[in-house]
C-alpha cells in the first residue's frame, strides 16, 4: 500500500488550516515561495558540505595523530 | 569542538553513514512528512525541500552524536583497562578444577 495513502488518516487530526493573523493572502500552493525553497536547498547543500569537510578533517587528524600517513 | 575534547581527535572518526545519522535522518524525514500531513498537504509529494532539509539536519546531528558516543565509550574502556592494570590483585585467575577431579568414583548399586 503506498505510504501516501496510509498517511491520509492524519489529515483528519486537524481540519482547520490556520495562518498568521498578520498575513494578507491565503497561502497559495501553486506558487512556491522560491526564496524559501532556495534557502532550504541552499542550507541543505551547505550542511552536507560542512559534514563532508568535518569528516575529512577528522580522518586527517586521526591519521596524523596515530602516524598512519 | 564543543562536544568532545582534544584527546578525542585521536579516535577513528565515524563514517558518514552511521547508525545515529541514518536514524535521525529518518526521523527528520518523518517529521517533514507528518508536518505535510497535518497541514492537509499531500504527505510525500509536497515540500520536498523541507523533507530534504530535515533529513540533512538529522544526519548532521547524528554524525556529531556518534562522535560523542564513541568518545564516551572509549573513555570508559580506557578507565576500565587502567583500573584493571593498576589493581591486578583484584583480577586474579581462579584455580579451576575439572569435573573429573571433583566427582566421586561411581559405584553402581544394582
Backbone of each chain as nested JSON, in Angstrom:
{
  "chains": [
    {"id": "A", "residues": [
      {"number": 1, "name": "UNK", "atoms": {"N": [0.851, -1.193, 0.0], "CA": [0.0, 0.0, 0.0], "C": [0.88, 1.234, 0.0]}},
      {"number": 2, "name": "UNK", "atoms": {"N": [0.659, 2.164, -0.895], "CA": [1.523, 3.359, -0.962], "C": [1.491, 4.109, 0.361]}},
      {"number": 3, "name": "UNK", "atoms": {"N": [2.646, 4.592, 0.738], "CA": [2.763, 5.26, 2.046], "C": [1.903, 6.504, 2.108]}},
      {"number": 4, "name": "UNK", "atoms": {"N": [1.732, 7.181, 0.954], "CA": [0.91, 8.381, 0.963], "C": [-0.515, 8.097, 1.382]}},
      {"number": 5, "name": "UNK", "atoms": {"N": [-1.005, 6.909, 0.955], "CA": [-2.389, 6.571, 1.301], "C": [-2.522, 6.306, 2.794]}},
      {"number": 6, "name": "UNK", "atoms": {"N": [-1.448, 5.681, 3.377], "CA": [-1.508, 5.391, 4.806], "C": [-1.548, 6.67, 5.617]}},
      {"number": 7, "name": "UNK", "atoms": {"N": [-0.922, 7.726, 5.078], "CA": [-0.823, 8.956, 5.85], "C": [-2.031, 9.857, 5.676]}},
      {"number": 8, "name": "UNK", "atoms": {"N": [-3.001, 9.423, 4.832], "CA": [-4.167, 10.275, 4.635], "C": [-4.962, 10.448, 5.918]}},
      {"number": 9, "name": "UNK", "atoms": {"N": [-4.842, 9.429, 6.807], "CA": [-5.648, 9.487, 8.022], "C": [-5.241, 10.645, 8.907]}},
      {"number": 10, "name": "UNK", "atoms": {"N": [-3.945, 11.02, 8.889], "CA": [-3.504, 12.072, 9.814], "C": [-4.1, 13.421, 9.452]}},
      {"number": 11, "name": "UNK", "atoms": {"N": [-4.574, 13.589, 8.228], "CA": [-5.168, 14.888, 7.902], "C": [-6.526, 15.067, 8.546]}},
      {"number": 12, "name": "UNK", "atoms": {"N": [-7.036, 14.007, 9.194], "CA": [-8.274, 14.2, 9.948], "C": [-7.985, 14.767, 11.327]}},
      {"number": 13, "name": "UNK", "atoms": {"N": [-6.692, 14.791, 11.728], "CA": [-6.359, 15.31, 13.059], "C": [-6.66, 16.798, 13.122]}},
      {"number": 14, "name": "UNK", "atoms": {"N": [-6.36, 17.484, 12.012], "CA": [-6.502, 18.932, 12.023], "C": [-7.314, 19.33, 10.815]}},
      {"number": 15, "name": "UNK", "atoms": {"N": [-8.582, 19.761, 11.039], "CA": [-9.418, 20.089, 9.882], "C": [-9.378, 21.565, 9.56]}},
      {"number": 16, "name": "UNK", "atoms": {"N": [-8.708, 22.341, 10.417], "CA": [-8.691, 23.79, 10.206], "C": [-7.287, 24.188, 9.827]}},
      {"number": 17, "name": "UNK", "atoms": {"N": [-7.112, 24.656, 8.603], "CA": [-5.794, 25.151, 8.209], "C": [-5.733, 26.614, 8.608]}},
      {"number": 18, "name": "UNK", "atoms": {"N": [-4.859, 26.914, 9.565], "CA": [-4.813, 28.285, 10.069], "C": [-3.583, 28.982, 9.532]}},
      {"number": 19, "name": "UNK", "atoms": {"N": [-3.624, 30.292, 9.565], "CA": [-2.454, 31.059, 9.112], "C": [-2.298, 32.268, 10.022]}},
      {"number": 20, "name": "UNK", "atoms": {"N": [-1.155, 32.897, 9.92], "CA": [-0.809, 34.044, 10.747], "C": [-1.839, 35.175, 10.526]}},
      {"number": 21, "name": "UNK", "atoms": {"N": [-2.306, 35.79, 11.619], "CA": [-3.339, 36.812, 11.502], "C": [-2.83, 38.064, 10.781]}},
      {"number": 22, "name": "UNK", "atoms": {"N": [-1.501, 38.24, 10.742], "CA": [-0.97, 39.45, 10.114], "C": [-0.664, 39.253, 8.637]}},
      {"number": 23, "name": "UNK", "atoms": {"N": [-0.98, 38.04, 8.121], "CA": [-0.704, 37.794, 6.71], "C": [-1.921, 38.135, 5.882]}},
      {"number": 24, "name": "UNK", "atoms": {"N": [-1.707, 38.825, 4.749], "CA": [-2.842, 39.304, 3.961], "C": [-3.428, 38.221, 3.064]}},
      {"number": 25, "name": "UNK", "atoms": {"N": [-2.584, 37.424, 2.4], "CA": [-3.081, 36.482, 1.394], "C": [-3.109, 35.077, 1.954]}},
      {"number": 26, "name": "UNK", "atoms": {"N": [-4.007, 34.254, 1.375], "CA": [-4.01, 32.843, 1.752], "C": [-2.786, 32.179, 1.144]}},
      {"number": 27, "name": "UNK", "atoms": {"N": [-2.202, 31.197, 1.856], "CA": [-1.035, 30.53, 1.262], "C": [-1.431, 29.808, -0.015]}},
      {"number": 28, "name": "UNK", "atoms": {"N": [-0.765, 30.17, -1.109], "CA": [-1.1, 29.632, -2.416], "C": [-0.125, 28.514, -2.769]}},
      {"number": 29, "name": "UNK", "atoms": {"N": [-0.685, 27.297, -2.923], "CA": [0.201, 26.153, -3.109], "C": [0.775, 26.112, -4.524]}},
      {"number": 30, "name": "UNK", "atoms": {"N": [0.089, 26.746, -5.467], "CA": [0.542, 26.626, -6.853], "C": [1.716, 27.545, -7.137]}},
      {"number": 31, "name": "UNK", "atoms": {"N": [1.944, 28.553, -6.265], "CA": [3.074, 29.46, -6.489], "C": [4.066, 29.282, -5.342]}},
      {"number": 32, "name": "UNK", "atoms": {"N": [5.079, 28.449, -5.52], "CA": [6.013, 28.225, -4.413], "C": [6.838, 29.481, -4.127]}},
      {"number": 33, "name": "UNK", "atoms": {"N": [7.124, 29.686, -2.853], "CA": [7.937, 30.823, -2.444], "C": [9.386, 30.476, -2.753]}},
      {"number": 34, "name": "UNK", "atoms": {"N": [9.853, 30.939, -3.921], "CA": [11.156, 30.491, -4.404], "C": [12.295, 30.865, -3.469]}},
      {"number": 35, "name": "UNK", "atoms": {"N": [12.121, 31.993, -2.766], "CA": [13.182, 32.383, -1.833], "C": [13.348, 31.335, -0.75]}},
      {"number": 36, "name": "UNK", "atoms": {"N": [12.212, 30.902, -0.183], "CA": [12.282, 29.913, 0.895], "C": [12.798, 28.578, 0.379]}},
      {"number": 37, "name": "UNK", "atoms": {"N": [12.327, 28.196, -0.824], "CA": [12.796, 26.929, -1.412], "C": [14.302, 27.006, -1.662]}},
      {"number": 38, "name": "UNK", "atoms": {"N": [14.734, 28.164, -2.207], "CA": [16.15, 28.347, -2.471], "C": [16.973, 28.285, -1.197]}},
      {"number": 39, "name": "UNK", "atoms": {"N": [16.471, 28.947, -0.144], "CA": [17.175, 28.917, 1.137], "C": [17.242, 27.506, 1.692]}},
      {"number": 40, "name": "UNK", "atoms": {"N": [16.127, 26.764, 1.56], "CA": [16.123, 25.396, 2.098], "C": [17.156, 24.533, 1.378]}},
      {"number": 41, "name": "UNK", "atoms": {"N": [17.12, 24.568, 0.03], "CA": [18.083, 23.763, -0.721], "C": [19.511, 24.241, -0.487]}},
      {"number": 42, "name": "UNK", "atoms": {"N": [19.655, 25.585, -0.4], "CA": [20.991, 26.137, -0.168], "C": [21.563, 25.69, 1.16]}},
      {"number": 43, "name": "UNK", "atoms": {"N": [20.738, 25.754, 2.226], "CA": [21.251, 25.325, 3.526], "C": [21.471, 23.82, 3.539]}},
      {"number": 44, "name": "UNK", "atoms": {"N": [20.695, 23.056, 2.76], "CA": [20.943, 21.608, 2.659], "C": [22.328, 21.348, 2.099]}},
      {"number": 45, "name": "UNK", "atoms": {"N": [22.615, 22.024, 0.954], "CA": [23.925, 21.841, 0.325], "C": [25.042, 22.272, 1.275]}},
      {"number": 46, "name": "UNK", "atoms": {"N": [24.799, 23.406, 1.97], "CA": [25.807, 23.915, 2.911], "C": [26.089, 22.917, 4.019]}},
      {"number": 47, "name": "UNK", "atoms": {"N": [25.007, 22.33, 4.574], "CA": [25.188, 21.367, 5.67], "C": [25.918, 20.121, 5.208]}},
      {"number": 48, "name": "UNK", "atoms": {"N": [25.604, 19.63, 4.008], "CA": [26.306, 18.447, 3.512], "C": [27.783, 18.738, 3.288]}},
      {"number": 49, "name": "UNK", "atoms": {"N": [28.053, 19.948, 2.717], "CA": [29.457, 20.314, 2.506], "C": [30.199, 20.392, 3.828]}},
      {"number": 50, "name": "UNK", "atoms": {"N": [29.539, 20.991, 4.829], "CA": [30.141, 21.105, 6.161], "C": [30.425, 19.733, 6.74]}},
      {"number": 51, "name": "UNK", "atoms": {"N": [29.463, 18.81, 6.563], "CA": [29.627, 17.456, 7.096], "C": [30.803, 16.751, 6.449]}},
      {"number": 52, "name": "UNK", "atoms": {"N": [30.886, 16.822, 5.11], "CA": [31.978, 16.136, 4.429], "C": [33.325, 16.739, 4.783]}},
      {"number": 53, "name": "UNK", "atoms": {"N": [33.347, 18.076, 4.923], "CA": [34.607, 18.724, 5.28], "C": [35.04, 18.313, 6.69]}},
      {"number": 54, "name": "UNK", "atoms": {"N": [34.068, 18.327, 7.627], "CA": [34.37, 17.929, 9.001], "C": [34.88, 16.496, 9.037]}},
      {"number": 55, "name": "UNK", "atoms": {"N": [34.256, 15.61, 8.25], "CA": [34.667, 14.208, 8.233], "C": [36.082, 14.055, 7.719]}},
      {"number": 56, "name": "UNK", "atoms": {"N": [36.396, 14.757, 6.619], "CA": [37.745, 14.604, 6.079], "C": [38.768, 15.206, 7.027]}},
      {"number": 57, "name": "UNK", "atoms": {"N": [38.422, 16.301, 7.71], "CA": [39.334, 16.871, 8.709], "C": [39.583, 15.87, 9.829]}},
      {"number": 58, "name": "UNK", "atoms": {"N": [38.493, 15.232, 10.281], "CA": [38.633, 14.252, 11.361], "C": [39.538, 13.107, 10.947]}},
      {"number": 59, "name": "UNK", "atoms": {"N": [39.331, 12.601, 9.704], "CA": [40.135, 11.466, 9.239], "C": [41.607, 11.862, 9.164]}},
      {"number": 60, "name": "UNK", "atoms": {"N": [41.863, 13.064, 8.64], "CA": [43.259, 13.528, 8.548], "C": [43.887, 13.673, 9.919]}},
      {"number": 61, "name": "UNK", "atoms": {"N": [43.134, 14.254, 10.856], "CA": [43.648, 14.467, 12.201], "C": [43.947, 13.135, 12.875]}},
      {"number": 62, "name": "UNK", "atoms": {"N": [43.048, 12.152, 12.663], "CA": [43.257, 10.827, 13.235], "C": [44.525, 10.192, 12.679]}},
      {"number": 63, "name": "UNK", "atoms": {"N": [44.69, 10.292, 11.349], "CA": [45.878, 9.698, 10.736], "C": [47.139, 10.403, 11.215]}},
      {"number": 64, "name": "UNK", "atoms": {"N": [47.057, 11.709, 11.354], "CA": [48.229, 12.467, 11.775], "C": [48.632, 12.087, 13.19]}},
      {"number": 65, "name": "UNK", "atoms": {"N": [47.632, 11.958, 14.087], "CA": [47.949, 11.671, 15.473], "C": [48.467, 10.27, 15.682]}},
      {"number": 66, "name": "UNK", "atoms": {"N": [48.008, 9.335, 14.847], "CA": [48.439, 7.956, 15.04], "C": [49.528, 7.57, 14.069]}},
      {"number": 67, "name": "UNK", "atoms": {"N": [50.092, 8.563, 13.345], "CA": [51.23, 8.303, 12.477], "C": [50.941, 7.312, 11.374]}},
      {"number": 68, "name": "UNK", "atoms": {"N": [49.756, 7.437, 10.747], "CA": [49.37, 6.445, 9.738], "C": [49.615, 6.92, 8.323]}},
      {"number": 69, "name": "UNK", "atoms": {"N": [50.024, 8.19, 8.176], "CA": [50.214, 8.7, 6.806], "C": [51.664, 8.93, 6.541]}}
    ]},
    {"id": "B", "residues": [
      {"number": 1, "name": "UNK", "atoms": {"N": [36.256, 21.853, 19.448], "CA": [34.962, 21.167, 19.348], "C": [34.159, 21.385, 20.607]}},
      {"number": 2, "name": "UNK", "atoms": {"N": [32.902, 21.589, 20.487], "CA": [32.097, 21.806, 21.681], "C": [31.84, 20.533, 22.45]}},
      {"number": 3, "name": "UNK", "atoms": {"N": [31.529, 19.442, 21.711], "CA": [31.083, 18.226, 22.381], "C": [32.249, 17.415, 22.927]}},
      {"number": 4, "name": "UNK", "atoms": {"N": [33.298, 17.262, 22.12], "CA": [34.377, 16.345, 22.505], "C": [35.664, 17.124, 22.722]}},
      {"number": 5, "name": "UNK", "atoms": {"N": [36.475, 16.706, 23.722], "CA": [37.742, 17.396, 23.983], "C": [38.823, 17.003, 22.976]}},
      {"number": 6, "name": "UNK", "atoms": {"N": [40.02, 17.572, 23.183], "CA": [41.109, 17.398, 22.224], "C": [41.503, 15.945, 22.028]}},
      {"number": 7, "name": "UNK", "atoms": {"N": [41.536, 15.195, 23.147], "CA": [42.082, 13.838, 23.047], "C": [41.215, 12.948, 22.172]}},
      {"number": 8, "name": "UNK", "atoms": {"N": [39.959, 13.331, 21.969], "CA": [39.068, 12.503, 21.152], "C": [39.472, 12.51, 19.688]}},
      {"number": 9, "name": "UNK", "atoms": {"N": [40.326, 13.47, 19.295], "CA": [40.722, 13.525, 17.884], "C": [41.638, 12.378, 17.519]}},
      {"number": 10, "name": "UNK", "atoms": {"N": [42.163, 11.673, 18.54], "CA": [42.983, 10.514, 18.24], "C": [42.167, 9.276, 17.942]}},
      {"number": 11, "name": "UNK", "atoms": {"N": [40.844, 9.357, 18.153], "CA": [39.988, 8.203, 17.885], "C": [39.619, 8.166, 16.41]}},
      {"number": 12, "name": "UNK", "atoms": {"N": [39.382, 6.964, 15.855], "CA": [38.913, 6.911, 14.472], "C": [37.541, 7.558, 14.362]}},
      {"number": 13, "name": "UNK", "atoms": {"N": [37.368, 8.497, 13.432], "CA": [36.078, 9.18, 13.327], "C": [35.02, 8.255, 12.739]}},
      {"number": 14, "name": "UNK", "atoms": {"N": [33.75, 8.488, 13.043], "CA": [32.7, 7.64, 12.463], "C": [32.566, 7.88, 10.967]}},
      {"number": 15, "name": "UNK", "atoms": {"N": [32.036, 6.903, 10.26], "CA": [31.8, 7.072, 8.828], "C": [30.683, 8.074, 8.598]}},
      {"number": 16, "name": "UNK", "atoms": {"N": [30.55, 8.528, 7.353], "CA": [29.466, 9.45, 7.021], "C": [28.132, 8.741, 7.248]}},
      {"number": 17, "name": "UNK", "atoms": {"N": [28.086, 7.446, 6.851], "CA": [26.873, 6.665, 7.093], "C": [27.062, 5.945, 8.416]}},
      {"number": 18, "name": "UNK", "atoms": {"N": [26.318, 6.351, 9.428], "CA": [26.401, 5.661, 10.707], "C": [25.011, 5.58, 11.309]}},
      {"number": 19, "name": "UNK", "atoms": {"N": [24.917, 4.733, 12.334], "CA": [23.604, 4.377, 12.868], "C": [22.788, 5.582, 13.293]}},
      {"number": 20, "name": "UNK", "atoms": {"N": [23.417, 6.47, 14.067], "CA": [22.663, 7.622, 14.566], "C": [22.236, 8.537, 13.433]}},
      {"number": 21, "name": "UNK", "atoms": {"N": [23.113, 8.704, 12.424], "CA": [22.779, 9.581, 11.302], "C": [21.572, 9.059, 10.551]}},
      {"number": 22, "name": "UNK", "atoms": {"N": [21.611, 7.737, 10.274], "CA": [20.508, 7.166, 9.497], "C": [19.201, 7.31, 10.265]}},
      {"number": 23, "name": "UNK", "atoms": {"N": [19.255, 7.006, 11.562], "CA": [18.019, 7.056, 12.332], "C": [17.486, 8.473, 12.448]}},
      {"number": 24, "name": "UNK", "atoms": {"N": [18.37, 9.437, 12.769], "CA": [17.903, 10.814, 12.909], "C": [17.47, 11.39, 11.564]}},
      {"number": 25, "name": "UNK", "atoms": {"N": [18.133, 10.955, 10.474], "CA": [17.686, 11.389, 9.158], "C": [16.277, 10.902, 8.878]}},
      {"number": 26, "name": "UNK", "atoms": {"N": [16.054, 9.639, 9.238], "CA": [14.716, 9.062, 9.062], "C": [13.683, 9.812, 9.892]}},
      {"number": 27, "name": "UNK", "atoms": {"N": [14.063, 10.136, 11.139], "CA": [13.151, 10.895, 11.994], "C": [12.857, 12.271, 11.404]}},
      {"number": 28, "name": "UNK", "atoms": {"N": [13.89, 12.912, 10.853], "CA": [13.689, 14.223, 10.238], "C": [12.727, 14.144, 9.074]}},
      {"number": 29, "name": "UNK", "atoms": {"N": [12.907, 13.078, 8.261], "CA": [12.008, 12.899, 7.114], "C": [10.577, 12.672, 7.584]}},
      {"number": 30, "name": "UNK", "atoms": {"N": [10.434, 11.828, 8.618], "CA": [9.098, 11.554, 9.156], "C": [8.47, 12.831, 9.694]}},
      {"number": 31, "name": "UNK", "atoms": {"N": [9.306, 13.678, 10.312], "CA": [8.82, 14.952, 10.823], "C": [8.255, 15.806, 9.695]}},
      {"number": 32, "name": "UNK", "atoms": {"N": [9.025, 15.905, 8.576], "CA": [8.559, 16.726, 7.45], "C": [7.279, 16.151, 6.849]}},
      {"number": 33, "name": "UNK", "atoms": {"N": [7.239, 14.816, 6.739], "CA": [6.072, 14.181, 6.12], "C": [4.838, 14.373, 6.988]}},
      {"number": 34, "name": "UNK", "atoms": {"N": [5.017, 14.22, 8.307], "CA": [3.88, 14.42, 9.213], "C": [3.427, 15.878, 9.206]}},
      {"number": 35, "name": "UNK", "atoms": {"N": [4.377, 16.779, 9.1], "CA": [4.038, 18.196, 9.043], "C": [3.163, 18.474, 7.835]}},
      {"number": 36, "name": "UNK", "atoms": {"N": [3.551, 17.861, 6.684], "CA": [2.71, 17.989, 5.496], "C": [1.315, 17.462, 5.737]}},
      {"number": 37, "name": "UNK", "atoms": {"N": [1.28, 16.271, 6.351], "CA": [0.008, 15.591, 6.506], "C": [-0.933, 16.378, 7.406]}},
      {"number": 38, "name": "UNK", "atoms": {"N": [-0.391, 16.917, 8.512], "CA": [-1.236, 17.653, 9.448], "C": [-1.72, 18.963, 8.843]}},
      {"number": 39, "name": "UNK", "atoms": {"N": [-0.932, 19.531, 7.936], "CA": [-1.371, 20.752, 7.275], "C": [-2.161, 20.492, 6.012]}},
      {"number": 40, "name": "UNK", "atoms": {"N": [-2.681, 19.277, 5.891], "CA": [-3.563, 18.905, 4.805], "C": [-2.933, 19.153, 3.442]}},
      {"number": 41, "name": "UNK", "atoms": {"N": [-1.653, 18.745, 3.339], "CA": [-0.98, 18.746, 2.045], "C": [-0.684, 17.285, 1.705]}},
      {"number": 42, "name": "UNK", "atoms": {"N": [-0.463, 16.973, 0.406], "CA": [-0.082, 15.58, 0.089], "C": [1.21, 15.226, 0.813]}},
      {"number": 43, "name": "UNK", "atoms": {"N": [1.153, 14.138, 1.603], "CA": [2.197, 13.884, 2.597], "C": [3.594, 13.744, 1.998]}},
      {"number": 44, "name": "UNK", "atoms": {"N": [3.713, 12.919, 0.938], "CA": [5.058, 12.616, 0.446], "C": [5.503, 13.53, -0.677]}},
      {"number": 45, "name": "UNK", "atoms": {"N": [4.544, 14.082, -1.417], "CA": [4.941, 14.818, -2.624], "C": [5.088, 16.309, -2.396]}},
      {"number": 46, "name": "UNK", "atoms": {"N": [4.595, 16.815, -1.267], "CA": [4.652, 18.264, -1.043], "C": [5.912, 18.62, -0.267]}},
      {"number": 47, "name": "UNK", "atoms": {"N": [6.42, 19.801, -0.554], "CA": [7.523, 20.327, 0.253], "C": [8.754, 19.445, 0.286]}},
      {"number": 48, "name": "UNK", "atoms": {"N": [9.225, 19.043, -0.906], "CA": [10.394, 18.168, -0.945], "C": [11.61, 18.887, -0.356]}},
      {"number": 49, "name": "UNK", "atoms": {"N": [11.649, 20.227, -0.521], "CA": [12.792, 20.96, 0.031], "C": [12.816, 20.86, 1.543]}},
      {"number": 50, "name": "UNK", "atoms": {"N": [11.616, 20.825, 2.152], "CA": [11.544, 20.671, 3.612], "C": [12.002, 19.286, 4.021]}},
      {"number": 51, "name": "UNK", "atoms": {"N": [11.56, 18.266, 3.244], "CA": [11.939, 16.899, 3.592], "C": [13.449, 16.74, 3.526]}},
      {"number": 52, "name": "UNK", "atoms": {"N": [14.031, 17.253, 2.434], "CA": [15.475, 17.114, 2.257], "C": [16.221, 17.854, 3.357]}},
      {"number": 53, "name": "UNK", "atoms": {"N": [15.738, 19.057, 3.704], "CA": [16.413, 19.837, 4.745], "C": [16.363, 19.132, 6.09]}},
      {"number": 54, "name": "UNK", "atoms": {"N": [15.217, 18.555, 6.447], "CA": [15.136, 17.921, 7.768], "C": [15.927, 16.623, 7.796]}},
      {"number": 55, "name": "UNK", "atoms": {"N": [15.999, 15.888, 6.657], "CA": [16.869, 14.7, 6.615], "C": [18.309, 15.127, 6.867]}},
      {"number": 56, "name": "UNK", "atoms": {"N": [18.712, 16.229, 6.207], "CA": [20.097, 16.69, 6.331], "C": [20.416, 17.098, 7.761]}},
      {"number": 57, "name": "UNK", "atoms": {"N": [19.484, 17.831, 8.383], "CA": [19.732, 18.281, 9.755], "C": [19.877, 17.07, 10.674]}},
      {"number": 58, "name": "UNK", "atoms": {"N": [18.984, 16.077, 10.503], "CA": [19.076, 14.87, 11.317], "C": [20.398, 14.153, 11.094]}},
      {"number": 59, "name": "UNK", "atoms": {"N": [20.81, 14.039, 9.848], "CA": [22.056, 13.342, 9.512], "C": [23.24, 14.037, 10.152]}},
      {"number": 60, "name": "UNK", "atoms": {"N": [23.263, 15.358, 10.087], "CA": [24.359, 16.156, 10.64], "C": [24.466, 15.962, 12.145]}},
      {"number": 61, "name": "UNK", "atoms": {"N": [23.296, 16.102, 12.834], "CA": [23.291, 15.937, 14.291], "C": [23.71, 14.511, 14.65]}},
      {"number": 62, "name": "UNK", "atoms": {"N": [23.267, 13.528, 13.844], "CA": [23.613, 12.133, 14.117], "C": [25.104, 11.876, 14.029]}},
      {"number": 63, "name": "UNK", "atoms": {"N": [25.756, 12.509, 13.062], "CA": [27.203, 12.328, 12.922], "C": [27.926, 12.8, 14.185]}},
      {"number": 64, "name": "UNK", "atoms": {"N": [27.592, 14.0, 14.646], "CA": [28.277, 14.52, 15.833], "C": [27.915, 13.749, 17.083]}},
      {"number": 65, "name": "UNK", "atoms": {"N": [26.672, 13.269, 17.122], "CA": [26.256, 12.447, 18.261], "C": [27.05, 11.147, 18.293]}},
      {"number": 66, "name": "UNK", "atoms": {"N": [27.276, 10.546, 17.107], "CA": [28.064, 9.31, 17.048], "C": [29.49, 9.561, 17.509]}},
      {"number": 67, "name": "UNK", "atoms": {"N": [30.034, 10.706, 17.105], "CA": [31.403, 11.027, 17.536], "C": [31.475, 11.123, 19.06]}},
      {"number": 68, "name": "UNK", "atoms": {"N": [30.51, 11.786, 19.657], "CA": [30.467, 11.951, 21.108], "C": [30.309, 10.603, 21.792]}},
      {"number": 69, "name": "UNK", "atoms": {"N": [29.42, 9.753, 21.21], "CA": [29.177, 8.432, 21.782], "C": [30.446, 7.6, 21.756]}},
      {"number": 70, "name": "UNK", "atoms": {"N": [31.174, 7.637, 20.618], "CA": [32.43, 6.878, 20.508], "C": [33.429, 7.349, 21.553]}},
      {"number": 71, "name": "UNK", "atoms": {"N": [33.503, 8.668, 21.746], "CA": [34.447, 9.196, 22.733], "C": [34.089, 8.697, 24.115]}},
      {"number": 72, "name": "UNK", "atoms": {"N": [32.792, 8.748, 24.463], "CA": [32.352, 8.328, 25.797], "C": [32.704, 6.864, 26.052]}},
      {"number": 73, "name": "UNK", "atoms": {"N": [32.415, 5.994, 25.073], "CA": [32.692, 4.57, 25.255], "C": [34.18, 4.289, 25.314]}},
      {"number": 74, "name": "UNK", "atoms": {"N": [34.955, 5.028, 24.488], "CA": [36.405, 4.834, 24.51], "C": [36.965, 5.23, 25.865]}},
      {"number": 75, "name": "UNK", "atoms": {"N": [36.435, 6.323, 26.421], "CA": [36.915, 6.778, 27.725], "C": [36.603, 5.738, 28.801]}},
      {"number": 76, "name": "UNK", "atoms": {"N": [35.377, 5.189, 28.75], "CA": [35.005, 4.16, 29.724], "C": [35.93, 2.952, 29.62]}},
      {"number": 77, "name": "UNK", "atoms": {"N": [36.186, 2.523, 28.357], "CA": [37.06, 1.366, 28.159], "C": [38.452, 1.633, 28.694]}},
      {"number": 78, "name": "UNK", "atoms": {"N": [38.952, 2.839, 28.431], "CA": [40.299, 3.157, 28.887], "C": [40.368, 3.171, 30.419]}},
      {"number": 79, "name": "UNK", "atoms": {"N": [39.356, 3.788, 31.049], "CA": [39.35, 3.835, 32.515], "C": [39.311, 2.431, 33.103]}},
      {"number": 80, "name": "UNK", "atoms": {"N": [38.482, 1.57, 32.477], "CA": [38.369, 0.208, 32.984], "C": [39.694, -0.543, 32.837]}},
      {"number": 81, "name": "UNK", "atoms": {"N": [40.326, -0.431, 31.655], "CA": [41.6, -1.13, 31.448], "C": [42.671, -0.626, 32.401]}},
      {"number": 82, "name": "UNK", "atoms": {"N": [42.695, 0.694, 32.624], "CA": [43.692, 1.25, 33.54], "C": [43.462, 0.753, 34.959]}},
      {"number": 83, "name": "UNK", "atoms": {"N": [42.194, 0.661, 35.351], "CA": [41.91, 0.164, 36.702], "C": [42.363, -1.278, 36.836]}},
      {"number": 84, "name": "UNK", "atoms": {"N": [42.061, -2.089, 35.812], "CA": [42.48, -3.498, 35.862], "C": [43.992, -3.594, 35.907]}},
      {"number": 85, "name": "UNK", "atoms": {"N": [44.664, -2.717, 35.167], "CA": [46.124, -2.75, 35.142], "C": [46.707, -2.351, 36.487]}},
      {"number": 86, "name": "UNK", "atoms": {"N": [46.048, -1.39, 37.182], "CA": [46.607, -0.904, 38.447], "C": [46.224, -1.769, 39.635]}},
      {"number": 87, "name": "UNK", "atoms": {"N": [45.198, -2.615, 39.505], "CA": [44.766, -3.448, 40.623], "C": [44.769, -4.907, 40.207]}},
      {"number": 88, "name": "UNK", "atoms": {"N": [45.944, -5.498, 39.959], "CA": [45.961, -6.882, 39.486], "C": [45.493, -7.875, 40.534]}},
      {"number": 89, "name": "UNK", "atoms": {"N": [45.658, -7.518, 41.836], "CA": [45.27, -8.477, 42.869], "C": [43.765, -8.694, 42.915]}},
      {"number": 90, "name": "UNK", "atoms": {"N": [43.0, -7.765, 42.36], "CA": [41.552, -7.954, 42.369], "C": [41.088, -8.78, 41.178]}},
      {"number": 91, "name": "UNK", "atoms": {"N": [41.975, -9.044, 40.221], "CA": [41.537, -9.706, 38.982], "C": [42.35, -10.943, 38.707]}},
      {"number": 92, "name": "UNK", "atoms": {"N": [42.608, -11.72, 39.771], "CA": [43.425, -12.909, 39.553], "C": [42.596, -14.042, 39.004]}},
      {"number": 93, "name": "UNK", "atoms": {"N": [43.252, -14.873, 38.198], "CA": [42.583, -16.048, 37.644], "C": [42.379, -17.064, 38.756]}},
      {"number": 94, "name": "UNK", "atoms": {"N": [41.17, -17.535, 38.898], "CA": [40.901, -18.533, 39.944], "C": [41.369, -19.888, 39.476]}},
      {"number": 95, "name": "UNK", "atoms": {"N": [41.805, -20.724, 40.463], "CA": [42.168, -22.101, 40.146], "C": [40.91, -22.874, 39.756]}},
      {"number": 96, "name": "UNK", "atoms": {"N": [40.918, -23.439, 38.539], "CA": [39.712, -24.156, 38.13], "C": [39.957, -25.65, 38.163]}},
      {"number": 97, "name": "UNK", "atoms": {"N": [38.984, -26.351, 38.729], "CA": [39.092, -27.811, 38.754], "C": [38.194, -28.369, 37.667]}},
      {"number": 98, "name": "UNK", "atoms": {"N": [38.675, -29.415, 37.042], "CA": [37.8, -30.084, 36.074], "C": [36.827, -30.982, 36.832]}},
      {"number": 99, "name": "UNK", "atoms": {"N": [35.774, -31.378, 36.147], "CA": [34.786, -32.232, 36.778], "C": [35.378, -33.568, 37.202]}},
      {"number": 100, "name": "UNK", "atoms": {"N": [36.362, -34.015, 36.449], "CA": [36.981, -35.313, 36.774], "C": [37.592, -35.279, 38.164]}},
      {"number": 101, "name": "UNK", "atoms": {"N": [38.12, -34.131, 38.609], "CA": [38.742, -34.052, 39.927], "C": [37.721, -33.944, 41.046]}},
      {"number": 102, "name": "UNK", "atoms": {"N": [36.565, -33.39, 40.766], "CA": [35.577, -33.147, 41.828], "C": [34.691, -34.371, 42.051]}},
      {"number": 103, "name": "UNK", "atoms": {"N": [34.303, -34.977, 40.942], "CA": [33.276, -36.034, 41.017], "C": [33.82, -37.284, 41.708]}},
      {"number": 104, "name": "UNK", "atoms": {"N": [33.002, -37.864, 42.601], "CA": [33.42, -39.071, 43.316], "C": [33.337, -40.272, 42.383]}},
      {"number": 105, "name": "UNK", "atoms": {"N": [34.127, -41.321, 42.665], "CA": [34.045, -42.504, 41.781], "C": [32.654, -43.133, 41.849]}},
      {"number": 106, "name": "UNK", "atoms": {"N": [32.22, -43.67, 40.699], "CA": [30.841, -44.177, 40.577], "C": [30.831, -45.686, 40.86]}},
      {"number": 107, "name": "UNK", "atoms": {"N": [30.07, -46.045, 41.877], "CA": [29.902, -47.487, 42.166], "C": [28.435, -47.813, 41.982]}},
      {"number": 108, "name": "UNK", "atoms": {"N": [28.135, -48.567, 40.953], "CA": [26.725, -48.868, 40.651], "C": [26.168, -49.807, 41.703]}},
      {"number": 109, "name": "UNK", "atoms": {"N": [24.984, -49.52, 42.193], "CA": [24.316, -50.421, 43.16], "C": [23.11, -50.987, 42.427]}},
      {"number": 110, "name": "UNK", "atoms": {"N": [23.272, -52.25, 42.038], "CA": [22.158, -52.811, 41.281], "C": [21.548, -53.97, 42.071]}}
    ]}
  ]
}
